[in-house]
Amino acid sequence: MKPDVTTVGRYFDAMRQALDGLDTYLNDDSSPLYKHDLLGAVVTEYLTRLRGSLRSWEDRVAFADRFNISQAESGFPVFQNVIELENDRRDAKKRLAAIPDDDTIRREMVDFILTKKSFPSALQRTMAERRYLSSVEGGEHFAPLVLPRTVRVSVNPKTKRPYYIVHWGYYDGVANLPMVYVVSLEDSSKEMVEALVGPDGKLARGVEIPLPVEGLLNPTLAHRFDEFCDKNSAYSLTLATIATNMDKDFDTLHPKQVRRFVLGPFYHADITVNGATVDKILKKVSRPEHQWLMTWTLQEIYSQNEQPGKWGLWASQPPRDVYFINTDDLEAVRMGVSAFSRHALVPHEAYQAIYAAGEADSIFAGYEAHIISGNQVLRSI
């Protein structure tokens, strides 16, 4: 859909509020994602990228003909917007060189107003395009694939293998949902074991690794790993499929845990038509800036054991991991995960409207609701 300027402005404001609130939740020292591992810090990096995309998209609306939002599904900008932003980033320097600088455009605007006695709409669009291209060229954005990055390196004392934590981002082109993947894996490559594992079975002394490292730490496999992430990150793939594919495609990489953070759907009174009940209640919230609801899902799969490799004269089989699926939970089986949790972030005024309508139990069924009030996020409501 192409909303009007006022509506799209409210949409961007609400989306920024939602991302800021989620950021607050992820990095609060009482948040489970903050206390137990680096997942909160990792996801925060991608929220920063999303904010950069939102700023650029908002600038683009001022001069572009169309801006499409997934109105009936995710509530996020459609994938075509992500592709266009990436293409514009590549061409930004060349296009900026063909546009006059800010001061020149301002002078031309003043001259136009004085001589034509009307508003210089065309020059205003040119200024907006320059502002957009400048932000695209210099800022961070959520690309279709944000390439993998290694953020932690250690050694598994039991297997004596190097152990990496790697993350990447992916904007699904079908579901129109931004996602973050975090994988913990061991590397049994001979050259990496020799380079990183000391005689005591710990990370070798004197080895300096300037984290984060762009890409997989293993340089021999880094390019192939990038390609794997590009082809195996779709929302339609279960984590069981992704982990198994990685295990089979890389004989010396052993994924021990794969987590997926799926942001969305996002509900907004002026934009989405996802659920009649939610949309109807949000429209009753008195202040437009509070007429939204953000959801996210955290999925996880982990290896319950590793089948040892078999080496023979006629056939060989490298070690393979066996992943745990929680068969006691039908939803976990459907998702192909060991565990999952669903969350919802909602402004206090919107939650009050939902509660007053008697719909809180049905709308938040299966979700952990988090209420944002000012700069604070209340959990487990």
JOURQUI-V126162 format. One record per helix or strand. SS is the DSSP state (hx for helix, st for strand). FROM is the first residue (numbers start at 1). TO is the last residue. If there is no record, write none. Layout:
BEGIN
ss	from	to
SS	FROM	TO
SS	FROM	TO
END
This chain:
BEGIN
ss	from	to
hx	5	27
hx	32	35
hx	39	61
st	69	69
st	77	77
hx	79	97
hx	102	116
hx	121	138
st	145	156
st	161	171
st	178	187
hx	190	196
st	197	197
st	203	203
st	213	215
hx	219	231
hx	239	249
st	253	268
hx	276	282
hx	288	290
st	292	307
st	310	311
st	316	317
st	320	323
hx	330	335
st	339	347
hx	348	356
hx	360	363
st	368	373
st	376	378
END
